[in-house]
Amino acid sequence: MPLRRAPLAHAPRAIAFAAPALLGAVLALLHATPAHALAPVEVPPGPARERVLSVGGWAGEPALGLSVKMLTSHELLDAWEAGFGWSQAADDGWQFHGQRQWHLKTLRKTPQGVLTFYLGAGGRVKHADGTRFGVRGSAGFNYVFPNVERRWEAFFEVAPVVDITPDVHTFVNAEIGLRYFLPFPTR
């Protein structure tokens, strides 16, 4: 019989209580930022910009996973992102999340690449000795490497998660990963 760990057994309780406060602080900071300071993200060059798909993976918590992201607006300011990976928080198990991302601010644009800040909101399903459903928020940084024939993007994300069924638990996911832009846009 596998050993069961209590929720947050390997993480300090302070993180569990700080996660909602951290997300609240980020949202308050963005709310206090003047609208003109949240400049649009630069549109990558290319013939068709309606939807751009990238695929890749990450390491962190969940330990390892696959990520698919589709930039959806003409200005590439928002995206849908989904991930599937093995989570070791509380009970080990498979986790799926889906979220909407808003790329709010270009932090740095140079010939070496573009760094943006984003927020996301969505849901999570985890299957580990039963199925858990929860809500997930995220804040992260996305770095698109210089414009070359095959483009890559790196990302770092912190995501507080609140499971709401079968009982309430809080977790924090943190991931660092790399995605590859597929060579064709979707329509």
C-alpha positions in Angstrom: 0.0 0.0 0.0 1.5 3.4 -1.0 2.3 5.9 1.7 0.0 8.9 1.8 1.3 12.2 2.6 -0.8 14.9 4.3 -1.6 18.0 2.2 1.4 20.3 2.2 3.5 17.8 4.1 6.7 18.8 2.3 5.9 22.6 2.0 5.7 25.1 4.8 2.2 26.1 5.9 3.2 29.7 5.4 3.3 29.1 1.6 -0.2 27.7 1.7 -1.5 30.8 3.4 0.7 33.2 1.4 -0.5 32.0 -2.0 -3.9 33.8 -2.0 -2.2 36.9 -0.6 0.5 36.9 -3.2 -2.1 36.7 -6.0 -4.1 39.5 -4.4 -0.9 41.6 -4.1 -0.1 41.1 -7.8 -3.7 42.0 -8.8 -3.6 45.1 -6.6 -0.4 46.2 -8.1 -1.8 45.8 -11.6 -4.9 47.7 -10.6 -2.8 50.6 -9.3 -0.7 50.7 -12.5 -1.9 53.4 -14.9 -3.5 52.0 -18.0 -1.0 53.7 -20.3 1.9 51.8 -18.5 0.4 48.4 -19.6 1.6 48.8 -23.2 0.5 46.1 -25.7 2.9 43.3 -26.4 4.7 43.6 -29.7 3.3 41.4 -32.5 5.9 38.9 -33.8 6.4 39.2 -37.5 4.8 36.6 -39.8 2.3 36.3 -42.6 -0.7 35.2 -40.5 -1.2 36.2 -36.9 -4.6 35.1 -36.0 -3.5 32.1 -33.9 -0.1 30.9 -33.1 0.5 27.5 -31.5 3.5 26.5 -29.4 4.2 23.2 -27.6 6.8 22.2 -25.0 7.4 21.0 -21.5 8.3 22.2 -18.0 9.9 21.1 -14.7 8.9 22.2 -11.2 5.7 21.3 -9.5 4.0 19.5 -11.2 7.4 17.7 -11.5 7.4 17.2 -15.2 4.8 18.1 -17.8 3.7 19.0 -21.3 2.4 22.4 -22.3 0.4 23.7 -25.3 -0.3 27.4 -25.7 -2.3 29.1 -28.4 -2.0 32.9 -28.8 -5.5 34.0 -29.8 -5.7 37.7 -30.6 -4.5 39.6 -33.6 -2.2 41.6 -31.3 -1.1 38.4 -29.5 -2.1 39.9 -26.1 -3.9 36.8 -24.8 -3.6 33.1 -25.0 -5.1 29.7 -24.0 -2.7 27.4 -22.2 -3.1 23.8 -21.1 -0.8 21.5 -19.3 -0.6 17.9 -18.2 1.9 16.6 -15.7 2.8 14.4 -12.7 2.2 16.3 -9.5 3.9 15.4 -6.2 2.1 17.9 -4.0 0.1 16.1 -1.3 -0.8 12.8 -3.0 1.2 11.9 -6.1 -0.9 11.9 -9.2 -1.7 13.2 -12.7 -2.7 16.8 -13.0 -4.4 18.7 -15.9 -4.8 22.5 -16.0 -6.3 24.9 -18.4 -6.2 28.7 -18.3 -6.6 31.9 -20.1 -3.5 34.1 -20.1 -3.3 37.9 -20.5 0.1 39.2 -21.6 -0.2 42.6 -19.9 3.2 44.3 -20.2 6.3 44.1 -22.3 9.1 44.4 -19.8 12.0 44.3 -22.2 12.3 44.3 -26.0 15.8 44.0 -27.5 17.4 42.3 -30.5 18.1 39.4 -28.0 14.3 38.8 -27.4 11.1 40.0 -25.8 10.2 39.6 -22.1 6.6 39.9 -21.1 4.6 39.7 -17.9 1.3 37.8 -17.8 -1.5 36.8 -15.5 -3.7 33.7 -16.0 -6.9 32.2 -14.5 -8.4 28.8 -15.0 -9.0 25.4 -13.4 -7.2 22.2 -12.4 -8.1 18.6 -12.2 -5.9 16.2 -10.3 -6.3 12.4 -10.1 -4.6 10.9 -7.1 -6.5 8.4 -5.0 -9.7 10.1 -6.2 -10.3 13.2 -8.3 -9.9 16.7 -7.1 -11.2 19.8 -8.9 -9.9 23.3 -8.2 -9.3 26.8 -9.4 -5.9 28.1 -10.5 -4.5 31.6 -10.9 -1.0 32.3 -12.3 1.5 35.0 -12.7 4.6 34.6 -14.8 7.2 35.8 -17.3 7.4 34.8 -20.9 10.6 35.3 -23.0 10.5 34.9 -26.7 13.9 34.3 -28.2 15.1 36.4 -31.2 13.2 36.1 -34.5 14.7 33.2 -36.2 13.2 30.6 -38.5 12.3 28.3 -35.6 11.2 30.3 -32.6 11.3 29.3 -29.0 9.8 30.8 -25.8 10.9 30.2 -22.2 8.6 30.8 -19.3 8.5 30.9 -15.5 5.2 30.7 -13.7 3.9 30.7 -10.1 0.3 29.4 -9.7 -1.7 29.3 -6.5 -4.2 26.5 -6.6 -7.3 26.0 -4.4 -8.9 22.6 -4.6 -12.6 22.9 -3.9 -13.8 19.3 -4.2 -13.9 16.8 -2.5 -12.5 19.1 0.2 -10.6 22.4 0.3 -6.8 22.4 0.0 -4.4 25.0 -1.1 -1.2 24.4 -3.1 1.4 26.5 -5.0 2.6 25.3 -8.4 5.8 26.7 -9.8 7.2 25.8 -13.2 10.0 26.7 -15.6 9.8 25.5 -19.2 10.4 25.9 -22.8 8.0 25.9 -25.8 8.5 25.7 -29.5 6.4 27.7 -32.0 5.0 25.4 -34.6 6.0 26.5 -38.1 2.4 27.2 -39.2 -0.3 29.4 -37.8 -3.7 28.0 -37.1 -6.9 29.6 -38.3 
